[in-house]
Amino acid sequence: MAEGRQRIDKWLFHARFFKTRSLAAKLVSEGKLRVDGTPISKPSRMVAPGATLTFPKDSHIRVIRIVALGTRRGPAPEAQQL
């Protein structure tokens, strides 16, 4: 992992937006996620703290700002700190 950066699919999984990393990768591959307003389609796209993510989840459009990078998929309170 590059210093201060993480794959977008891994971050979404660690932050508990998706139950599996493959579900996160599928959303990205379908072009349904934007990073700082730019649509992306590669799950390997690296993101860093400060980036804004926009994506559909359930019946809502989520707008999320990355505050920190995850090192594991921990409990919900830990994920909320990301």
N, C-alpha and C positions, 0 to 999 in steps of 0.2 A: 504494500500500500504506500502510495506517495505521502510524504509528510503533510499532514493537515488536510488530506483529501480521502474520499471513500467512494466506492461504486454506489450509484444511485439505488440499484436493486437491494444491495446489502443494507444501506441506510434505512430504506423503507421497511425492511424486515426487522431490523434492530429496534426501530421506533414503533413497532407493533401495528403498522397500518395494514399489513398483510400477514396471514398465518404462515405462509411459506415464501421463501425467496423466489421460487419459480413463479408464484402468482404475481409478485412485484415485477419480475422480469417480463412477464406476459403483458402487463399493463403498459410498460415502457415500450416494448416491441410493437405494440399496436398503435403507437404514436399518441397515446392519450395523456402524456405527462409533459408539462412545460417547466423548464428551469429558467428563471428570470425572464419569463414571457416567451422563450424560444422553445418550440416543440422539439422533442428529442425522440429517438426510436432505438437507441442502443443502451441496453441495461448496464453496459460497462462504462457509461459516462460517469466521470468523476465529479463529485460535488464537494463543497467546502462550507464551513459555517458562514452564515450570511446569505446564502442562496435562498431564493424563494421558489417553492414548488407549487404547482397548480395541477390538480388531477381530480377526476370523478371517483367517489367512493360511496357505495350504497346509493342513496338518492340525493347526495349533496356534492357540491364542488368544494374541494378542500384547497385552501390556500395556506401553506405552511412555510415558516421561515426556519431554516436549519440553525440551531444554536450551538450544537456540539455533535461530534461524531461518536458513534457507538462502537463498543468493543465486543459486545455480546447482546443476545436477545434476553434481557433481564425482565424483572417484574414491571408491571405497568407504571408505578411511580418513577422508576428509573428511566423508562422509555419516554415519559412525559418531559424529562429534563433535556431530551435531545432536540 
